Amino acid sequence: MTQRIAIVGAYGSGKTLLSQVLSEATGLPYTQGTAMREPIGGEGKHIWNWTSGELLQLTVKRYAERTLNEAAHPAGFISDGSIVHEWVFAKLRLVTGPNPGTEATVDSRYRDEVTAAYEDVADHIGRLAVRHAKTAYDAFFHLPIEFPLDEDNRPINETFRVLSDQVLLPALADTGVPVHTVAGSPADRVQQILDITGLPAVVDIDKALAAVQGK
């Protein structure tokens, strides 16, 4: 039975709410990586001012934290995001900067030599993440972009979300782990996941949703 589940998708797609409700409904523990905050040695620096080295430092830090958090639950978990997400964020920030601008594909964008070198390092981390994901998860559940982005999600914007999925989905496919798309309301999404995985609901979905939203 599918027990190690990662809820994936672009920023602001509803991963956290769905992960928490699914955890409440199934009884499987909820896991996540810590938020991408300020880099060690760069306290007080806004995301706009992070250096490429600091961005990679945070990526490795969050990668390690997520790996440890998921390994603490060998019998199963619901992961808010996945080990692959840290690499996606770093790659996009390196290539597009804090303001991605147009929806030009990531591959078509200009890189100077320094950016290309940092991106190469990031991509090696990405290969490690994909390799780890092959055995770390039983299934990915992808959330399409269905809802507008909240104001407090900046500097993430709609273009960044579109590009995120363009980088994320091929990487997930490379893992060989099944990827399912679930859409609709949070309750609809939970029900679809239960139907696909065969996991029993130990708490009614509406009660689980109410419990999470009431926290």
C-alpha positions, 0 to 999 in steps of 0.5 A, a space after each residue: 500500500 502507498 504510504 510515503 506520499 509527497 504532495 508536489 506542485 508550484 508555489 501557492 498551489 495548496 500543498 500545505 493545506 492538502 498535506 495537513 488535511 491528508 495527514 489528519 484524515 489518514 493518521 500518517 505523519 506530516 513532514 516538511 522542509 523548513 522555510 527558505 529563510 536567511 542563510 547562515 552568515 547572511 542574517 538580515 538579508 532579504 531574498 532579493 539580496 541573497 548571493 548565489 552561494 547563499 542560495 545553494 547553502 540554503 538548498 543543501 540545508 533544507 535538503 538535509 533537513 527534509 531527508 532527516 524528517 522523512 527518514 524519521 517515519 519509515 512506516 509512511 508520511 505525508 510530505 509537504 513538497 519533496 526532496 526535488 523542490 529545493 533544487 527547483 527553487 534554486 535553479 529558477 532563482 539562479 537563472 531568472 533572478 527574483 523577477 522572472 519577467 516573461 514566460 520564456 522557458 528556463 532553457 532559453 534564458 541567457 546565462 553569464 559564465 558565473 551563473 552557468 557555473 552556479 547552475 551546474 552545481 545546483 543541477 548536480 544537487 538536483 541529480 542527487 535529489 532525483 536519485 534519492 526520490 526514486 526510493 524515498 517516495 511511493 507516489 507523487 500527487 501533483 497539484 496544478 495551478 488552479 488558484 491565484 497567488 496570495 499577495 504575501 507570497 511575493 517575490 514568487 509570482 505567476 511566471 515563477 509558478 509556471 516555470 516551476 512546474 516546467 522544471 519540476 514535472 520532468 524531474 519527477 518523471 525521471 524518478 520513475 515514481 508514479 505521478 498523479 494529478 489531483 484537482 478541485 477543492 481540498 476535500 476533492 483532492 483528498 478523496 482522489 488520493 484516498 481512491 488512488 492509494 487505497 489508504 483508509 480514512 481514520 477521520 472523516 475528510 470534512 472533519 479533518 479539513 475543519 480540524 486543520 483550518 481551525 488550528 
